[in-house]
Amino acid sequence: MPKKKQQYDVGQLFNFAHDSYLERTSRPIYAVIFLLPFIVFYELGTILINTNILRQYWQGRVVAFAWLQNFLEYLGFSSKFTWVTTPLTVIVILLALQLASHKSWRFWIGDMVPMALESIVLAIPLIVLGLFINSAAAPKNAAPAAPLAAAGQVQTVPLAPETHDNQAVKVLADSVTGIGAGIYEELVFRLVLICLLMMLLQDFLGLSHGNAILLSVFISAGLFSAYHHIDFFSGRLYRTTLFSPTEFIFRTLAGIYFAVLFAVRGFGITAGTHIFYDIVATVTNACFFSTGN
């Protein structure tokens, strides 16, 4: 019997040559190994951010992390242990996908450095896009401002005057946030949301596979961008966030870019690209566009 509908996958849309670099590094097991140091660094970073000056710039856990944490508490996990169960949930989901994919569990540790370099290279188009959009939107003869909106962070009003010393700790705080955003926002808005949208649009509403993919990408990208400005549960703008149409457009385009990247290269490279973009944006803004310079 012919299949009534083309099956979708939460992984890649393309099948690469077996055991090639592209095929190996798209496996969920590679995402686990590649992202594990970032997961640990984010957890340790959020624990160690406990000085007054760091707290002035750090706004707490990434919202997507808090959503997952609250969901686990709703399921019955103790709030004392959700700081452990939340990152473990990411690993469990990826291992479950590895099992469901029936792909090889073998991995080459030598692929980790190329994956990092690939993620950095793939972050460059977003950097160029951010610079272009913000330079085009900026009024003529305007004073320089930070043009790179972090794709996965809520932009907040500084709580203290910029100096050389506290600028360094602000970069550290924003980098920790960027790492968490790269992991947990990609989990929510790409791995989970796109899968759910595909189920809704293709299986329940009967849309064609191609139309379901397009709608899933655009809906997830729009929600990803809105998430940085709107509290979805109250429907209100974040009080500490300065809404910018330019940043909203950029993050929508970034969401589309991440969705396409996720479909082609899988979760590990997509999350890595998100992480490295946020870190580069943070450092670039601090070095070249800080109001304290």
C-alpha angles and dihedrals in degrees: 000000000000116000113259093213135026109250119241129212133208088222130054129342091210131061112220126202110290114269092000119138091259093049095044096048093048091063116107091234089062089052089055094051095040095048099039095088090049091049091051092045092051092050093047091043094054091048095048095046094096107122121106095243093051091048089055090066103028114082098194133259121352107269093236088054090051091050091054091044092051091047091054090049088051089054089056105267114142115253088229091066104034090093084068100034093050096063089037088057090060091052093045092051092051093046089050089052089049090054093047093048093058088216125146117280093211117114136182114222088208089070092068096078094048088049090054092047091047090051091051092049092048090052091060096078089055091050091051091045092050093050092047097048094046095044090050092049096045116100117246116270090013119153113258115270133180102283100184112082109200104246092218106032136081109241110230136190111259112254096205137032114273117254131164092256101048091040088068093054090045088057089050093049093047091046091054089050091048092054092051091046092052092054105037100033091051089049093052103035101034112021098035106022098045090048091051092045091051090052091049098044100038106030102032104027095034099231119160117264093251095048091046090054093049094047092045091052095048095042093048091046093051093048090046091056095043090050090069092058108027133058098226093204096053099025091228131125115255108262093220093048123090104214112227124182088207092056091044091054092045094050091048090054089045089053090054090048093051091047092053091045090050091052092050105034106020134234101305098058092039093053090043091052090050091049095049093045092054092047093048091046091051094049094042093051092048094048102040111015106033116131087224093065 
